[in-house]
């Protein structure tokens, strides 16, 4: 739709250059600890739980939890998140993106404090549920705020970097547990729990310096504030910028049209054919991000390594640290390059690669169990490392960029929340069932993932729409048909022509004066 808009901006010679200007650079520096730091909390949690299973003081304090008990301890984080999800879109839409991040961060600080002070199994489980309560408020708000504040030319990259920062938290947690695993006192596991507060403290500190989403401000009738933010960060303070005028007109008129056609209740939300298509994609994307085998290395790496004959706690923690460092490297690289390509091709490459890698992983695991072959054990370890970039290519680098692109503004918080419902539900199922499955079925449990990954390939091919290289406003009516998109183009162009006419009249008056 905004082809005409873009052409006007480019013809006027005011399209943004490739260089990131000073004000925009400051904005991105503020986004890093405030929004991108949210994913650091998730990464810290999974890597910490991996590492704690190889910390003797933790294992002893909680009486060597395995199978069901270990599943409960890891899964409560996701269960807490599921319980919070009904409130998440309302906090995001009514209080704003910044306040939602603050609410989530406060809850996570409380949860981490209780986890550090845990005296028994029940207290540890409860603290993890409170941690889980906080994370969806922050993730839904942060992913939306990144997409809505970023300059259009950097939006996809920043959205991809959002997920890759998961591994910064993972590396810190893996390094800490490697440093504390040999401590005989309970501080060997309390120190990692205490440090889990740091990302949330960073979010609470920097959130007050970060502007609110211009789109949220426009939706609340605060047009002047929204325009001021766009002028400051997208035009370096130049209020006469044609680029920002076109961008604001596009936002204003698209939200106006969304408001006229939007569905206000969940029931109406599901009734709209275009929205149902979005929700189906979001639901399965949530399942794919958790049911592609990643839960095995995110929370149960120590038990997976036991399956291939690696039992040393030091070696397990060293592998955990190496794996998280490798993840950060390849995830960051992929975040910077994958957005240059079509979304569908990236997701298809991701799912096909995961299927092939997991097939090799399963065969090698079976070989080791049956023969005790050292090369088979090393092959499984190699497949675990190869698996990471295959997963990160799609489900890490693109997930939140894709979701922000898939849903229009007025349904974005609900859409990302719907994705979270399925993602957190799948994660809860994984964290509870994976320890039981590994304990009872061993390598045969991996076959279920191979079958599921085959289904993912088929689903992505037939159901995932292409969203690359278009603005959020261009994608607002992706499924709604040509008529409404033509109306959108008409209104935006009328607004731009009106702005040009008003500017010309103003210039003529100045000359006469």
C-alpha angles and dihedrals in degrees: 000000000000093000089110091047092050092048091053092050094047094045090053088057095236102111111132116267123235092255117091107237123226099259092046090049090054090050092053092047088055092046092056101067094028104046109007088046088067090075089050087067092056092046092049091052097052094043092045092053089048091050096044090060086066094046109098096206091055093044091050096043092055095040098251100297113213138162110356097009092050089047091054092049094052097036097054089076090062093041090056089051091051091053091053097048099086089062098042101083092046094052090046096048100039104033099029137245095284095053092048090055090050093050092050093046093052091052091049092051090052092048094049091049092052091046090053091050096043115143100182146008094275094052092048091051092047092050091053090051090054090049087053092050090061103045101071093051089056098040097049092046096043096048090049094045093051092053094044098046101039123096108257093246093056100033097098094046093050091047089053093047088053091071096038090061086070085085095056087064090044093054093049092049093045091049093048095049090047088055096046104034093095095050110115095208126076089256084082087080101019093063094059089047091051093050090054087080094066100083091049091050088052091052092050091048099049101034091084091059094050121089122237121253110282089216092054090049091051090049088056094048094254094129098152093055091048092049091048091055093049091047093049099046106023098038103026092243096312104139091186093060110135089203093060093042090054091045093050092047090051092050094044098048095040092052089047090054091043089053091054094050103029125117111232102197131054089244092055088042091061093041095063110092094216092049092049089057090051091048093051090053092045092048095051092042087057090052093045094052090058106027098054094091097268092116089069093062096032097058109003106041092124092056092044089053090050087058091060097044101266107131106151112112091212092052091047092052091046091052090047091053093045091048094051092047090050089049093054092050098049095036092053092047092049092047089057096048110025095071089066089069133063116280095230094054091048093050093046091050089048097051095043091049092049091051092052094044094048091048089056091044091053095047092048092049091051090049092053094048092048099043108014088234113177092206089055090052091050090047091057090051090050091050090051089057093043089049093064101068090040089057095039093053092074116000095044105030098042110025102096094031088054094047093049089050094045098056127055118233100266092052099033097099091045091046096051089044090053088052088050092051091059095036094050091042090053090045091051090050091048096047092049099040103035095070090049093045093049092046094050106030105024113190092356088071088069091065090073089060093049090055093046092049089055088056091049091059092054094045095049092049095053104030113031113096123212114252104162126132098011132109122250090252092052088055096045093098099031094141101025101088138250097287096065092041090054090051089051092052091047094052094045092049091047090052092049092048089049091052091050091049092049091048091051092049090049092051092050091051091050091052092049090049 
